[in-house]
Every structure is written in C-alpha cells, then in structure tokens.
Amino acid sequence: MPGEELYRIEFPERAGALGRFLDALADRWDISLFHYRSSGTTKGLVLLGVAMREGGPGREAFEAIVVRRRAAVCTATPHPPPARAGA
C-alpha cells in the first residue's frame, strides 16, 4: 500500500496500556494492519501497519508518540536505498 509503514512495537504490558496506545493514534493515522501478541511476560508485542496520510503527520511524529509511551519501536518497512547520481 503506498504510504504504508510497518512497525514492530514492544510496549510495557500493563492494564489499559494497549488501549491508551491506540487512543494516542486515533484520528491521526489510519491503521492498515494490526496484530497483537501477548508474550506472557512484561512486554506486549504489536505488528502495526500505519498508512501515512498525505499532508498529515509523518513517520517522525508517529515514532515520537511511540517513544513517549515508553515503547520500543522497530521499523519493519523496507526502504529502498537512495538512487545514486548517474544511475
């Protein structure tokens, strides 16, 4: 999907943490993929697809929200290397 970013997010597993995380994303980004896995430990794991709206907040703003939620984020979207001059 054009404009979609995929993330693997690991956040502290506490009562209401997932709901608060999703509330922080509401109305700012379109979630195109969501998979939650409880690992039975102190961490919750989410695979999340986020459609970046044209003219809307971008990847940096999204990642800042994740960090403020004390979550670890790993971008899973493969980004092509920049084109070389003369190529």
For each residue, the residues with C-beta under 8 A, 3 or more apart:
1: 4 32 49 51
2:
3: 51 52 53 54
4: 1 32 49 50 51 52 77
5: 49 50 52 59 62 75 77
6: 33 47 48 49 50 75 76 77
7: 46 47 48 49 50 62 66 73 74 75 76 77
8: 45 46 47 48 73 74 76
9: 21 45 46 47 48 66 71 72 73 74
10: 43 44 45 46 71 72 73
11: 17 18 21 43 44 46 66 69 70 71 72
12: 17 42 43 44 70 71
13: 17 38 39 41 42 43 44
14: 17
15:
16: 19 20
17: 11 12 13 14 20 21 44 69
18: 11 21 22 36 44 46
19: 16 22 23
20: 16 17 23 24 69
21: 9 11 17 18 24 25 46 69 71
22: 18 19 25 26 31
23: 19 20 26
24: 20 21 65 68 69
25: 21 22 28 29 31 50 62 65
26: 22 23
27:
28: 25 56 57 61 62
29: 25 50 51 52 53 56 57 62
30: 50 51 53
31: 22 25 34 48 49 50 51
32: 1 4 49 50 51
33: 6 47 48 49
34: 31 46 47 48 49
35: 46 47 48
36: 18 44 45 46
37: 44 45 46
38: 13 44 45
39: 13 43 44 45
40:
41: 13
42: 12 13
43: 10 11 12 13 39
44: 10 11 12 13 17 18 36 37 38 39
45: 8 9 10 36 37 38 39
46: 7 8 9 10 11 18 21 34 35 36 37
47: 6 7 8 9 33 34 35 76
48: 6 7 8 9 31 33 34 35
49: 1 4 5 6 7 31 32 33 34
50: 4 5 6 7 25 29 30 31 32 62
51: 1 3 4 29 30 31 32
52: 3 4 5 29 56 57 58 59 62
53: 3 29 30 56 57
54: 3
55:
56: 28 29 52 53
57: 28 29 52 53 61 62
58: 52 61 62
59: 5 52 62 63 75
60: 63 64
61: 28 57 58 64 65
62: 5 7 25 28 29 50 52 57 58 59 65 66
63: 59 60 66 67 73
64: 60 61 67 68
65: 24 25 61 62 68 69
66: 7 9 11 62 63 69 71 73
67: 63 64 70 71 73
68: 24 64 65
69: 11 17 20 21 24 65 66
70: 11 12 67
71: 9 10 11 12 21 66 67
72: 9 10 11
73: 7 8 9 10 63 66 67
74: 7 8 9
75: 5 6 7 59 79
76: 6 7 8 47
77: 4 5 6 7
78:
79: 75
80:
81:
82:
83: 87
84: 87
85:
86:
87: 83 84
